[in-house]
Amino acid sequence: MKRKDFIKQTMLGGTAALILPPFLTGCSKDDPTNSITTDKKIIVIGGGIAGLSAAKKFKDRGIQITLLESQSKIGGRLRTNNSLGFAFDEGASWIHGPNGNPITSLASSAGANTFLTDDNSLNVFDSNGAPYANTILDSNYNAYKSSLNTVRTNGNINQSFQTVFNNQFPNKINDRLWKYMLSAYLEFDTGADISDLSSNQFDDDDNFSGADVIITNGYDKVAQYLAQGINILLNEKVSAIDYSGAKVTVTTSTTTYQADYVLVTVPLGVLKNNIINFTPALPNDKLQAISKLKMSSVNKFLLTFPSIFWDNTLQYIGYTPETKGKFNYFMNMNKFVQQNALMTFAFGNYSALTETLSDAQVTTEIMSHLKSIYGNSIPNPTSFLRTKWGVNPHTFGSYSFATTGTTTTDFDTLSNSVNSKLFFGGEHTNRQYRGTVHGAYLSGQREADKIISLL
Ligand SMILES: Cc1cc2nc3c(=O)[nH]c(=O)nc-3n(C[C@H](O)[C@H](O)[C@H](O)COP(=O)(O)OP(=O)(O)OC[C@H]3O[C@@H](n4cnc5c(N)ncnc54)[C@H](O)[C@@H]3O)c2cc1C
């Protein structure tokens, strides 16, 4: 997987070091060994990694909090489906850049097993089933990476990646191999269809270093580990937050709660769909950032087979169909979970379209790609699992991205607290590491520290 594999200077350089904001330093309250006694009530909304990260930090400081989660289980986009007897992660799978990444040690403490993935363990096939020669793949990949710099340099806030790319490389946009790279690499990384992606802000975020590892026994282990000992109320969907009085009133489907500080970690998609009614309305700059930034569409599809018919030495199989974003990248799950299974993806506009297709329609399309590579006699799948992140009412999309008309500061605006009572976390509030598990986790740490500094 090429997520975050861009030519760019990261702010952190090769090794990761967290630069703590001033409010986290120089204060005895910020000595993490100090327990804090307070009568202030704190509510965390959302039991994804951001909310759980904050909740664990409060717990470690001896502070009682209540966490409200709309679903019947915690984890949010750390969602593992074990219905087939092995872990199919419907949301996050990888720890991107494990060196210095806080999720690395967390996953280890949580008992999550990891496997080093190798993006070069890949064959790419044309739509007629013929494999691309490695020399062709290498030269085009180098040209693709350089094209990202060209688009960034020539881009501007109002033009999409696709518009600038078309201007600069008019012969490439209809080249199937280029459509594959722009989709399986760039659209996967950013989540966005390139027609909707900002041309100059598409990769202004940062990475931790090191080759990606995948969690093989379920990412939800990390959520469960963080959740230990925390007062979590499930099936509590928050519909209103009134912060006009001295206390903040939080209304759910069942009751109301009062708190001094409320940390909101629901996804950007939930904020965009006005699932929570804020009184008074949120500040204009925050409303604008919510409206402008978008949620992406990435979906996953898992097929199991009675036997393996693909090259089982490979981790990945690429395919270059006419339609961009359409089942063009397959993971050989045998490498990771020792099953006769392939997982494929849909990205961008095609991903959104899949959510309107039946299981049978999707399976037929996926099988047609596999048949063109491996022949018509390959076995039919024995089971099929899929995601529909766009219509998931707890998320409304996969992860946040910078679209046309947005600036980097919009992500920062989403993280601004309001009246020192309302705080905001979640992957979409972390400009530097947006769209990732570690970005969400760090946002929870950041917001917990902000609240702790007020106690
Ligand atoms: C298909 C896919 C693949 C991904 N792959 C990777 C990957 O490999 N590596 C990586 O680092 N990242 C990946 N990500 C991104 C990563 O999963 C997210 O960035 C991260 O998990 C977000 O965490 P969060 O806490 O911000 O939000 P969430 O996990 O979405 O948590 C928010 C919580 O709020 C709850 N909620 C929503 N509405 C309400 C309400 N009204 N009241 C109360 N609770 C509410 C939700 O149910 C949810 O539990 C992927 C995401 C997807 C969808």
The ligand as a MOL file (V3000), in Angstrom:
LIG
                    3D

  0  0  0     0  0            999 V3000
M  V30 BEGIN CTAB
M  V30 COUNTS 53 58 0 0 0
M  V30 BEGIN ATOM
M  V30 1 C -11.7790 1.9830 4.8310 0
M  V30 2 C -10.8240 2.7100 5.7630 0
M  V30 3 C -9.4950 2.3570 5.7570 0
M  V30 4 C -8.5940 3.0270 6.6050 0
M  V30 5 N -7.2960 2.5970 6.6520 0
M  V30 6 C -6.4550 3.1540 7.5400 0
M  V30 7 C -5.1880 2.5720 7.7690 0
M  V30 8 O -4.8570 1.5250 7.2130 0
M  V30 9 N -4.3580 3.1970 8.6620 0
M  V30 10 C -4.7080 4.3380 9.3160 0
M  V30 11 O -3.8920 4.8790 10.0750 0
M  V30 12 N -5.9460 4.8810 9.1550 0
M  V30 13 C -6.8330 4.2970 8.3070 0
M  V30 14 N -8.0990 4.7710 8.1990 0
M  V30 15 C -8.4740 5.9840 8.9460 0
M  V30 16 C -8.7160 5.7050 10.4410 0
M  V30 17 O -9.5120 4.5610 10.5730 0
M  V30 18 C -9.4150 6.9010 11.0650 0
M  V30 19 O -8.6870 8.0840 10.7890 0
M  V30 20 C -9.5570 6.7890 12.5900 0
M  V30 21 O -9.9320 5.5030 12.9970 0
M  V30 22 C -10.5930 7.8170 13.0370 0
M  V30 23 O -10.7330 7.7860 14.4370 0
M  V30 24 P -11.6900 8.8510 15.1400 0
M  V30 25 O -11.6930 8.5530 16.5740 0
M  V30 26 O -11.3230 10.2190 14.6800 0
M  V30 27 O -13.1450 8.5970 14.5000 0
M  V30 28 P -14.0520 7.3110 14.6130 0
M  V30 29 O -13.2400 6.0810 14.7010 0
M  V30 30 O -15.0120 7.3940 13.4820 0
M  V30 31 O -14.7930 7.4940 16.0060 0
M  V30 32 C -15.8770 8.3730 16.1680 0
M  V30 33 C -16.9120 7.6940 17.0680 0
M  V30 34 O -18.0050 8.5990 17.2560 0
M  V30 35 C -19.2030 7.8360 17.2810 0
M  V30 36 N -20.3340 8.7150 16.9830 0
M  V30 37 C -20.7280 9.1690 15.7840 0
M  V30 38 N -21.8200 9.9580 15.9350 0
M  V30 39 C -22.0980 10.0030 17.2670 0
M  V30 40 C -23.1020 10.6510 18.0290 0
M  V30 41 N -24.0420 11.4290 17.4740 0
M  V30 42 N -23.1100 10.4620 19.3860 0
M  V30 43 C -22.1790 9.6650 19.9770 0
M  V30 44 N -21.2010 9.0300 19.2850 0
M  V30 45 C -21.1570 9.2070 17.9500 0
M  V30 46 C -18.9540 6.7890 16.2130 0
M  V30 47 O -19.8340 5.7030 16.3310 0
M  V30 48 C -17.5010 6.4270 16.4480 0
M  V30 49 O -17.3690 5.3510 17.3450 0
M  V30 50 C -9.0370 4.0900 7.4190 0
M  V30 51 C -10.4050 4.4260 7.4380 0
M  V30 52 C -11.2840 3.7320 6.6250 0
M  V30 53 C -12.7500 4.0710 6.6920 0
M  V30 END ATOM
M  V30 BEGIN BOND
M  V30 1 1 1 2
M  V30 2 1 2 3
M  V30 3 2 2 52
M  V30 4 2 3 4
M  V30 5 1 4 5
M  V30 6 1 4 50
M  V30 7 2 5 6
M  V30 8 1 6 7
M  V30 9 1 6 13
M  V30 10 2 7 8
M  V30 11 1 7 9
M  V30 12 1 9 10
M  V30 13 2 10 11
M  V30 14 1 10 12
M  V30 15 2 12 13
M  V30 16 1 13 14
M  V30 17 1 14 15
M  V30 18 1 14 50
M  V30 19 1 15 16
M  V30 20 1 16 17
M  V30 21 1 16 18
M  V30 22 1 18 19
M  V30 23 1 18 20
M  V30 24 1 20 21
M  V30 25 1 20 22
M  V30 26 1 22 23
M  V30 27 1 23 24
M  V30 28 2 24 25
M  V30 29 1 24 26
M  V30 30 1 24 27
M  V30 31 1 27 28
M  V30 32 2 28 29
M  V30 33 1 28 30
M  V30 34 1 28 31
M  V30 35 1 31 32
M  V30 36 1 32 33
M  V30 37 1 33 34
M  V30 38 1 33 48
M  V30 39 1 34 35
M  V30 40 1 35 36
M  V30 41 1 35 46
M  V30 42 1 36 37
M  V30 43 1 36 45
M  V30 44 2 37 38
M  V30 45 1 38 39
M  V30 46 1 39 40
M  V30 47 2 39 45
M  V30 48 1 40 41
M  V30 49 2 40 42
M  V30 50 1 42 43
M  V30 51 2 43 44
M  V30 52 1 44 45
M  V30 53 1 46 47
M  V30 54 1 46 48
M  V30 55 1 48 49
M  V30 56 2 50 51
M  V30 57 1 51 52
M  V30 58 1 52 53
M  V30 END BOND
M  V30 END CTAB
M  END
